[in-house]
Amino acid sequence: MSGFPSKEQFRAIHQGYDVSPSRSLSLHADAYTEEHWYNVDLKAVISKTWQWVCHVEKLRGEGAYTTVEIAGHPVAVVRGKDGKLRAFYNVCKHRAHILLSGAGTTTRIMCPYHAWVYRLSGELVRAPETENLENFEPEEICLDQVQVEEFCGFVYVNLDPQAEPLSSLTGDLKTEICHWAPDIEDLTFAKRLTYDIKSNWKNVVDNFLECYHCPTAHKDFCDLVDMDTYKVTTHGIYSSHMADAGLSENSAYDVSNATVRTHAVWWLWPNTCLMRYPGRSSMIVMNIIPAGPNRTFETYDFYLESPEPNEAELDTVRYIDEVLQVEDIALVESVQRGMETPAFVQGRIVNDPEGSGKSEHAVHHFHGLILDAYSKAAL
């Protein structure tokens, strides 16, 4: 099916949404369940936005590379001999074989199929047995580039050649992150958790963007942070979620010796979540990867002061993996099942004009961005 909606389909999916969160219904259930809208998400959202790749430490050295898949397209990010970071479609110009795999360091990019060799800057330098070809000019062949940007300690790519720089789209986000996490570029990778979730990726984002469900579903978390201080603010293409650490003992993990006393979290459109939990200096990146109309891959990458978590951080990882994620995955999988029944089409957005954590105004903000992307793609 087409990856773009008709104007009639867009009008139908837009019904019920109001610019005021106090008057609005949520995004239509079809957007979470139908394969057509999943294809629209890939082409009109994921392929048009800045997608998180890794921390800058992974690509600091000459020849360092890593590979990712964005909306089904293989991409390689490489640090050139000139120190410049570049991204390419990870596809050989000869017969379309994938060039690099995983991550590592290399002095060249050589296709494992027919040994065509490219510089780290993308130009073809060697194509075996091509001396007798007519009208074949190796110097005219170069890998197709993809936009890449270093932003607040992390690397992002964008498949849209017309996309504005991430730094110009994000307003005050850099200032916020640098204020609350000034050492972000000095942190180091320590741990990855991975999840395969039976739910649409937008349900996972929705769940992340509100703590209206926290008193019911995350009682440990409500002890970890002071819910009376929880504030959610939306801006352009991101939202900030801030709260003070709780003042008493909690059942999540011990924060009595914490040097970071603020729960500072940012969601960056459309699917990147940056989290700085109370404890030692750290940054957790949750990357939400669409994998089907009712399937999402999710990664949690922990960047800490040292590559080995200390005892308190191991307890934090345990809490997130064995308690918080178990609770959240059960929630979004249940919501997905409910959305696939005829009993649900849309629900009301619960809004607190004061912007408390127990409000869904950030969900409404996300839905507005989704509908805006759908509108731009409508034929």
CORFEN-V652308 format. One record per backbone hydrogen bond with DSSP energy under -1.0 kcal/mol. CO is the residue of the C=O (numbers start at 1). NH is the residue of the N-H. E is the energy in kcal/mol with one decimal. If there is no record, write none. Layout:
co->CO nh->NH e->E
co->CO nh->NH e->E
//
This chain:
co->5 nh->379 e->-3.0
co->6 nh->10 e->-2.3
co->7 nh->11 e->-2.3
co->8 nh->12 e->-1.9
co->9 nh->13 e->-2.2
co->10 nh->14 e->-1.8
co->14 nh->17 e->-1.9
co->16 nh->25 e->-2.7
co->20 nh->23 e->-1.6
co->20 nh->24 e->-1.0
co->24 nh->349 e->-2.2
co->28 nh->31 e->-1.6
co->29 nh->32 e->-1.9
co->30 nh->34 e->-2.5
co->34 nh->38 e->-1.6
co->35 nh->39 e->-2.4
co->36 nh->40 e->-1.9
co->37 nh->41 e->-2.4
co->38 nh->42 e->-2.0
co->39 nh->43 e->-2.2
co->40 nh->44 e->-3.6
co->41 nh->45 e->-1.5
co->41 nh->46 e->-2.7
co->42 nh->47 e->-1.9
co->45 nh->48 e->-1.2
co->51 nh->157 e->-2.3
co->54 nh->155 e->-3.1
co->55 nh->58 e->-1.5
co->56 nh->59 e->-1.5
co->61 nh->64 e->-2.2
co->63 nh->106 e->-1.9
co->64 nh->79 e->-2.5
co->65 nh->104 e->-2.1
co->66 nh->77 e->-2.9
co->68 nh->75 e->-3.0
co->70 nh->73 e->-2.3
co->73 nh->70 e->-2.8
co->74 nh->90 e->-2.1
co->75 nh->68 e->-2.7
co->76 nh->88 e->-2.7
co->77 nh->66 e->-1.9
co->78 nh->86 e->-2.8
co->79 nh->63 e->-2.7
co->80 nh->83 e->-1.9
co->84 nh->80 e->-3.1
co->86 nh->78 e->-3.1
co->87 nh->146 e->-2.7
co->88 nh->76 e->-2.6
co->89 nh->91 e->-2.4
co->92 nh->96 e->-1.3
co->97 nh->92 e->-2.7
co->102 nh->67 e->-1.2
co->104 nh->65 e->-2.7
co->109 nh->118 e->-3.1
co->111 nh->115 e->-1.4
co->116 nh->111 e->-3.0
co->117 nh->125 e->-3.1
co->117 nh->126 e->-1.5
co->118 nh->109 e->-2.7
co->119 nh->122 e->-2.0
co->122 nh->143 e->-2.2
co->123 nh->119 e->-3.0
co->126 nh->117 e->-2.7
co->130 nh->133 e->-1.5
co->137 nh->140 e->-2.3
co->138 nh->141 e->-1.9
co->141 nh->124 e->-2.4
co->144 nh->89 e->-2.5
co->147 nh->158 e->-2.1
co->149 nh->156 e->-2.7
co->151 nh->154 e->-1.5
co->153 nh->56 e->-2.4
co->154 nh->151 e->-3.2
co->155 nh->53 e->-2.8
co->156 nh->149 e->-2.5
co->157 nh->51 e->-3.4
co->158 nh->147 e->-1.3
co->160 nh->163 e->-1.6
co->166 nh->170 e->-1.3
co->170 nh->173 e->-2.4
co->172 nh->176 e->-2.4
co->173 nh->177 e->-2.8
co->174 nh->178 e->-2.7
co->175 nh->179 e->-1.6
co->176 nh->180 e->-2.4
co->177 nh->181 e->-3.1
co->181 nh->184 e->-1.7
co->183 nh->186 e->-1.6
co->188 nh->304 e->-2.7
co->191 nh->302 e->-3.1
co->193 nh->300 e->-2.8
co->195 nh->298 e->-2.4
co->197 nh->199 e->-1.8
co->197 nh->296 e->-2.6
co->200 nh->204 e->-1.2
co->201 nh->205 e->-1.9
co->202 nh->206 e->-2.9
co->203 nh->207 e->-2.3
co->204 nh->208 e->-1.7
co->205 nh->209 e->-1.9
co->213 nh->217 e->-3.1
co->214 nh->218 e->-2.7
co->218 nh->222 e->-1.8
co->220 nh->223 e->-1.1
co->220 nh->224 e->-1.7
co->221 nh->225 e->-2.0
co->224 nh->246 e->-3.3
co->225 nh->227 e->-1.1
co->226 nh->229 e->-2.1
co->230 nh->357 e->-1.2
co->231 nh->242 e->-2.8
co->233 nh->240 e->-2.9
co->235 nh->238 e->-3.8
co->237 nh->269 e->-3.0
co->238 nh->235 e->-3.1
co->239 nh->267 e->-2.3
co->240 nh->233 e->-2.5
co->241 nh->265 e->-2.1
co->242 nh->231 e->-3.0
co->243 nh->263 e->-3.6
co->244 nh->226 e->-3.0
co->255 nh->258 e->-1.6
co->260 nh->279 e->-1.8
co->261 nh->245 e->-2.7
co->262 nh->264 e->-1.0
co->263 nh->243 e->-1.7
co->264 nh->276 e->-2.5
co->265 nh->241 e->-3.1
co->266 nh->274 e->-3.1
co->267 nh->239 e->-1.9
co->268 nh->272 e->-2.0
co->271 nh->288 e->-2.4
co->272 nh->268 e->-3.2
co->273 nh->286 e->-3.0
co->274 nh->266 e->-3.1
co->275 nh->284 e->-3.4
co->276 nh->264 e->-2.0
co->279 nh->259 e->-1.3
co->279 nh->260 e->-3.1
co->283 nh->303 e->-2.6
co->284 nh->275 e->-3.1
co->285 nh->301 e->-2.5
co->286 nh->273 e->-2.2
co->287 nh->299 e->-1.9
co->289 nh->297 e->-2.7
co->292 nh->295 e->-1.5
co->295 nh->291 e->-2.3
co->296 nh->197 e->-3.2
co->297 nh->289 e->-3.3
co->298 nh->195 e->-2.4
co->299 nh->287 e->-2.3
co->300 nh->193 e->-2.5
co->301 nh->285 e->-2.6
co->302 nh->190 e->-2.7
co->302 nh->191 e->-1.2
co->303 nh->283 e->-2.1
co->304 nh->188 e->-2.9
co->310 nh->314 e->-2.5
co->311 nh->315 e->-1.7
co->312 nh->316 e->-1.8
co->313 nh->317 e->-2.7
co->314 nh->318 e->-2.4
co->315 nh->319 e->-2.5
co->316 nh->320 e->-2.6
co->317 nh->321 e->-2.8
co->318 nh->322 e->-3.1
co->319 nh->323 e->-1.8
co->319 nh->324 e->-2.3
co->320 nh->325 e->-2.9
co->323 nh->327 e->-2.3
co->324 nh->328 e->-2.6
co->325 nh->329 e->-3.0
co->326 nh->330 e->-1.7
co->327 nh->331 e->-1.7
co->328 nh->332 e->-2.6
co->329 nh->333 e->-2.2
co->330 nh->334 e->-1.7
co->331 nh->335 e->-2.4
co->332 nh->336 e->-2.2
co->333 nh->337 e->-1.9
co->334 nh->338 e->-2.3
co->335 nh->339 e->-2.5
co->336 nh->340 e->-1.2
co->338 nh->341 e->-1.4
co->345 nh->29 e->-2.3
co->347 nh->26 e->-3.1
co->350 nh->360 e->-3.7
co->352 nh->355 e->-2.6
co->355 nh->232 e->-3.1
co->357 nh->211 e->-2.4
co->357 nh->359 e->-1.1
co->360 nh->364 e->-2.1
co->361 nh->365 e->-2.0
co->362 nh->366 e->-2.0
co->363 nh->367 e->-2.5
co->364 nh->368 e->-2.2
co->365 nh->369 e->-1.7
co->366 nh->370 e->-2.3
co->367 nh->371 e->-2.7
co->368 nh->372 e->-2.1
co->369 nh->373 e->-2.1
co->370 nh->374 e->-2.4
co->371 nh->375 e->-2.5
co->372 nh->376 e->-2.0
co->373 nh->377 e->-1.2
co->374 nh->378 e->-1.1
//
